[in-house]
């Protein structure tokens, strides 16, 4: 009861706004009706990424990552939570976000993948380990590169911070956008090398045009 009252009061004090355009929306809605019409759920490979990167979702992710809108972690995270039931049978132990290099983390102020991963970990009853992986070298932004360059840009760019944390564990790796999959593969390789029992990966959106 008190939770419901606090949420109601929160809606009055801080009205909900569309994650893409800031138009007012009904409580706990992510997008306004026109923006919601551009959201494309993927009917295949939803466990890889449940949505296509485009329209309102692309605008919301850009605002989230590059315009300091950490507040958008909650609505975007709720979209990712819809994929949680697919991973429940796996008995995930750890949810690990793709890390940022410390220089980029200092500049941005937050790791968007870590903010998305936290509620997913809670939903799965798993441990959120935002420091399980470290980016050992700064790399160019994948969004700035062509497909061929992306495949090599992140090779050997990641390592397990403490192999004992991931050894034997069932890991779900989380990122915001999947393009070629090279970043997630490089992270998965680092986790596997450190002894992870298995690694599955999911991103909020799949940029199919890259």
Sine and cosine of phi, psi and omega as CSV:
sin_phi,cos_phi,sin_psi,cos_psi,sin_omega,cos_omega
0.00,0.00,-0.75,0.66,-0.03,-1.00
-0.91,0.41,-0.54,0.84,0.05,-1.00
-0.90,0.44,-0.70,0.71,0.00,-1.00
-0.89,0.46,-0.66,0.75,0.02,-1.00
-0.90,0.44,-0.68,0.73,-0.03,-1.00
-0.91,0.41,-0.60,0.80,0.04,-1.00
-0.92,0.38,-0.63,0.77,0.02,-1.00
-0.89,0.45,-0.70,0.72,0.04,-1.00
-0.90,0.43,-0.62,0.79,0.03,-1.00
-0.89,0.46,-0.61,0.79,0.02,-1.00
-0.91,0.42,-0.54,0.84,0.01,-1.00
-0.96,0.29,-0.72,0.70,-0.05,-1.00
-0.94,0.33,-0.65,0.76,-0.05,-1.00
-0.79,-0.62,0.99,0.11,-0.08,-1.00
-0.84,0.55,0.57,-0.82,0.01,-1.00
-0.94,0.35,0.59,-0.81,0.04,-1.00
-0.73,-0.68,0.47,-0.88,0.03,-1.00
-0.86,0.50,0.72,-0.70,-0.03,-1.00
-0.92,0.39,-0.33,0.94,-0.05,-1.00
-0.99,-0.16,-0.57,0.82,-0.14,-0.99
-0.75,-0.66,-0.04,1.00,0.04,-1.00
0.94,0.33,0.20,0.98,0.15,-0.99
-0.92,0.39,0.54,-0.84,0.06,-1.00
-0.89,0.45,0.66,-0.76,0.06,-1.00
-0.74,-0.67,0.22,-0.98,0.05,-1.00
-0.92,0.40,0.43,-0.90,-0.02,-1.00
-0.79,0.61,0.70,-0.71,0.05,-1.00
0.90,0.43,0.32,0.95,0.20,-0.98
-1.00,-0.03,0.55,-0.84,-0.06,-1.00
-1.00,-0.05,-0.66,0.75,-0.02,-1.00
-0.79,-0.61,0.45,-0.89,0.15,-0.99
-0.94,0.35,0.29,-0.96,-0.06,-1.00
-0.81,0.59,-0.73,0.68,0.01,-1.00
-0.88,0.47,-0.65,0.76,0.01,-1.00
-0.94,0.35,-0.62,0.79,-0.01,-1.00
-0.87,0.49,-0.50,0.87,0.00,-1.00
-0.91,0.41,-0.32,0.95,-0.02,-1.00
-1.00,-0.04,-0.09,1.00,-0.02,-1.00
-0.96,0.27,0.83,-0.56,-0.03,-1.00
-0.91,-0.42,0.94,-0.33,0.11,-0.99
-0.98,0.22,0.59,-0.81,0.02,-1.00
-1.00,-0.03,0.80,-0.60,-0.02,-1.00
-1.00,0.09,-0.33,0.94,0.09,-1.00
-0.87,-0.50,0.48,-0.88,0.01,-1.00
0.83,0.55,0.57,0.82,0.03,-1.00
-0.91,0.42,-0.40,0.92,0.04,-1.00
-0.96,0.26,-0.29,0.96,0.09,-1.00
-0.99,0.11,-0.72,0.70,0.05,-1.00
-0.25,-0.97,0.86,-0.50,-0.12,-0.99
-0.97,0.26,-0.25,0.97,-0.06,-1.00
-0.73,-0.69,0.44,-0.90,0.11,-0.99
-0.99,0.13,0.60,-0.80,0.03,-1.00
-0.99,0.17,0.92,-0.39,-0.01,-1.00
0.16,-0.99,0.17,-0.98,0.07,-1.00
0.82,0.57,-0.67,-0.74,-0.06,-1.00
-0.90,0.43,-0.56,0.83,-0.01,-1.00
-0.91,0.41,-0.67,0.74,0.04,-1.00
-0.88,0.47,-0.68,0.73,0.02,-1.00
-0.89,0.46,-0.66,0.75,0.00,-1.00
-0.91,0.41,-0.65,0.76,0.00,-1.00
-0.92,0.40,-0.66,0.75,0.04,-1.00
-0.88,0.48,-0.69,0.72,0.03,-1.00
-0.89,0.46,-0.68,0.73,0.00,-1.00
-0.86,0.51,-0.76,0.65,-0.11,-0.99
-0.99,0.15,-0.68,0.73,-0.22,-0.98
-0.94,-0.34,-0.12,0.99,-0.01,-1.00
-0.88,-0.47,0.31,0.95,0.09,-1.00
0.94,0.35,0.38,0.93,-0.07,-1.00
-1.00,-0.03,0.91,0.41,0.03,-1.00
-0.89,0.45,-0.35,0.94,0.04,-1.00
-0.90,0.44,-0.34,0.94,0.01,-1.00
-0.98,0.21,-0.08,1.00,0.06,-1.00
-0.87,0.49,-0.59,0.81,-0.05,-1.00
-0.92,0.39,-0.81,0.59,0.02,-1.00
-0.91,0.41,-0.63,0.77,0.01,-1.00
-0.94,0.35,-0.59,0.80,0.06,-1.00
-0.89,0.45,-0.55,0.83,0.02,-1.00
-0.93,0.38,-0.50,0.87,0.10,-0.99
-0.91,0.41,-0.69,0.73,-0.01,-1.00
-0.92,0.40,-0.53,0.85,0.00,-1.00
-0.87,0.49,-0.42,0.91,0.00,-1.00
-0.90,0.43,-0.31,0.95,0.04,-1.00
-1.00,0.02,-0.14,0.99,-0.09,-1.00
-0.82,0.57,-0.68,0.74,-0.04,-1.00
-0.84,0.54,-0.45,0.89,0.01,-1.00
-0.92,0.40,-0.41,0.91,-0.08,-1.00
-0.98,-0.21,-0.15,0.99,-0.02,-1.00
-0.86,0.52,-0.66,0.75,0.00,-1.00
-0.91,0.42,-0.29,0.96,-0.04,-1.00
-0.98,0.20,-0.30,0.95,-0.03,-1.00
0.90,0.45,0.78,0.62,-0.05,-1.00
-0.88,0.48,0.74,-0.67,0.04,-1.00
-1.00,-0.02,-0.70,0.72,-0.08,-1.00
-0.79,-0.61,0.63,-0.78,0.18,-0.98
-0.92,-0.39,0.87,-0.50,-0.15,-0.99
-0.86,-0.52,0.86,-0.51,0.06,-1.00
-0.99,0.14,0.47,-0.89,0.15,-0.99
-0.90,0.44,0.79,-0.61,-0.07,-1.00
-0.99,0.11,0.39,-0.92,0.18,-0.98
-0.99,-0.11,0.45,-0.89,0.18,-0.98
-0.91,0.42,0.53,-0.85,-0.11,-0.99
-0.86,0.51,-0.53,0.85,0.00,-1.00
-0.92,0.38,-0.66,0.75,0.01,-1.00
-0.95,0.31,-0.57,0.82,0.05,-1.00
-0.90,0.44,-0.66,0.75,0.02,-1.00
-0.90,0.43,-0.60,0.80,-0.01,-1.00
-0.95,0.30,-0.68,0.74,-0.06,-1.00
-0.99,0.16,-0.57,0.82,0.01,-1.00
1.00,-0.07,-0.20,0.98,0.03,-1.00
-0.31,-0.95,0.39,-0.92,0.09,-1.00
-0.99,-0.16,0.92,-0.38,-0.09,-1.00
-0.88,0.47,-0.58,0.82,0.01,-1.00
-0.92,0.40,-0.60,0.80,0.02,-1.00
-0.92,0.40,-0.62,0.79,0.02,-1.00
-0.92,0.39,-0.57,0.82,0.05,-1.00
-0.96,0.29,-0.54,0.84,-0.09,-1.00
-0.96,0.26,-0.50,0.86,-0.11,-0.99
-0.86,0.52,-0.79,0.62,0.01,-1.00
-0.92,0.39,-0.49,0.87,0.05,-1.00
-0.91,0.41,-0.66,0.75,0.05,-1.00
-0.88,0.48,-0.69,0.72,0.02,-1.00
-0.88,0.48,-0.67,0.74,-0.03,-1.00
-0.90,0.43,-0.53,0.85,-0.03,-1.00
-1.00,-0.02,-0.05,1.00,-0.05,-1.00
0.92,0.40,0.48,0.87,-0.03,-1.00
-0.95,-0.30,0.20,-0.98,0.03,-1.00
-1.00,0.01,0.76,-0.65,0.07,-1.00
-1.00,0.09,0.86,-0.52,-0.04,-1.00
-0.86,-0.51,0.98,0.22,-0.06,-1.00
-0.93,0.36,-0.24,0.97,0.00,-1.00
-0.94,-0.33,0.23,0.97,-0.02,-1.00
-0.91,0.42,-0.58,0.82,0.03,-1.00
-0.92,-0.38,0.49,-0.87,0.10,-1.00
-0.78,-0.63,0.61,-0.79,0.09,-1.00
-1.00,0.03,0.94,-0.35,-0.16,-0.99
-0.99,0.14,-0.25,0.97,0.12,-0.99
-0.58,-0.81,0.57,-0.82,0.02,-1.00
-0.96,0.27,0.69,-0.72,-0.03,-1.00
-0.85,-0.53,0.34,-0.94,0.08,-1.00
-0.91,0.41,0.48,-0.88,0.05,-1.00
-0.89,0.46,0.77,-0.64,0.01,-1.00
-0.85,0.53,-0.57,0.82,-0.03,-1.00
-0.91,0.42,-0.32,0.95,-0.02,-1.00
-1.00,-0.03,-0.03,1.00,-0.13,-0.99
-0.92,-0.40,0.38,-0.93,0.12,-0.99
-0.98,0.18,0.13,-0.99,-0.11,-0.99
-0.85,0.53,-0.70,0.71,-0.05,-1.00
-0.90,0.44,-0.68,0.73,-0.02,-1.00
-0.92,0.39,-0.55,0.84,0.01,-1.00
-0.89,0.45,-0.55,0.83,-0.06,-1.00
-0.92,0.40,-0.46,0.89,-0.03,-1.00
-0.96,-0.28,-0.29,0.96,-0.11,-0.99
-0.86,0.51,-0.62,0.78,-0.11,-0.99
-0.96,-0.26,0.16,0.99,0.02,-1.00
-0.86,0.50,0.78,-0.63,0.03,-1.00
0.84,0.55,0.49,0.87,0.00,-1.00
-1.00,-0.02,-0.11,0.99,-0.09,-1.00
-0.80,-0.60,0.44,-0.90,0.07,-1.00
-0.48,-0.88,0.44,-0.90,0.09,-1.00
-0.96,0.27,0.76,-0.65,-0.01,-1.00
-0.92,0.40,-0.68,0.74,0.01,-1.00
-0.61,-0.79,0.98,-0.21,-0.06,-1.00
-0.81,0.59,-0.48,0.88,-0.02,-1.00
-0.89,0.46,-0.45,0.89,-0.02,-1.00
-0.94,0.35,-0.57,0.82,-0.10,-1.00
-0.97,-0.26,-0.19,0.98,-0.08,-1.00
-0.85,0.52,0.83,-0.56,0.03,-1.00
0.97,0.26,0.01,1.00,-0.09,-1.00
-1.00,0.04,0.48,-0.88,0.10,-1.00
-1.00,-0.05,0.90,-0.44,-0.22,-0.98
-0.92,-0.40,0.69,-0.72,0.19,-0.98
-0.94,-0.35,0.87,-0.49,-0.03,-1.00
-1.00,-0.08,0.70,-0.71,-0.12,-0.99
-0.81,-0.59,0.70,-0.72,0.14,-0.99
-0.65,-0.76,0.16,-0.99,-0.01,-1.00
-1.00,0.09,-0.72,0.69,-0.04,-1.00
-0.74,-0.67,0.72,-0.70,0.10,-0.99
-0.96,-0.29,0.77,-0.64,0.07,-1.00
-0.92,-0.39,-1.00,-0.05,0.05,-1.00
-0.98,0.20,-0.27,0.96,-0.07,-1.00
1.00,0.06,0.03,1.00,-0.08,-1.00
-0.91,0.41,-0.61,0.79,0.01,-1.00
-0.91,0.42,-0.72,0.69,0.00,-1.00
-0.91,0.41,-0.61,0.79,0.04,-1.00
-0.91,0.41,-0.65,0.76,0.01,-1.00
-0.91,0.42,-0.65,0.76,0.04,-1.00
-0.92,0.40,-0.68,0.73,0.01,-1.00
-0.88,0.47,-0.63,0.78,0.03,-1.00
-0.89,0.45,-0.64,0.76,0.02,-1.00
-0.91,0.42,-0.64,0.77,0.02,-1.00
-0.93,0.38,-0.67,0.75,0.02,-1.00
-0.90,0.43,-0.65,0.76,0.03,-1.00
-0.89,0.46,-0.48,0.88,0.01,-1.00
-1.00,0.09,-0.02,1.00,0.10,-1.00
0.97,-0.25,0.19,0.98,0.03,-1.00
-0.86,0.52,0.61,-0.79,-0.03,-1.00
-0.91,0.40,-0.74,0.67,0.18,-0.98
-0.43,-0.90,0.35,-0.94,0.02,-1.00
-0.73,-0.68,0.84,-0.55,0.18,-0.98
-0.92,-0.38,0.44,-0.90,-0.06,-1.00
-0.75,-0.66,0.57,-0.82,0.08,-1.00
-0.60,-0.80,0.57,-0.82,0.12,-0.99
-0.81,-0.59,0.41,-0.91,0.01,-1.00
-0.90,0.43,-0.68,0.74,-0.10,-1.00
-0.70,-0.71,0.47,-0.88,0.02,-1.00
-0.89,-0.45,0.88,-0.47,-0.01,-1.00
-1.00,0.05,1.00,-0.03,-0.14,-0.99
-0.97,0.24,-0.25,0.97,-0.05,-1.00
-1.00,0.10,-0.11,0.99,-0.06,-1.00
-1.00,0.01,0.00,0.00,0.00,0.00
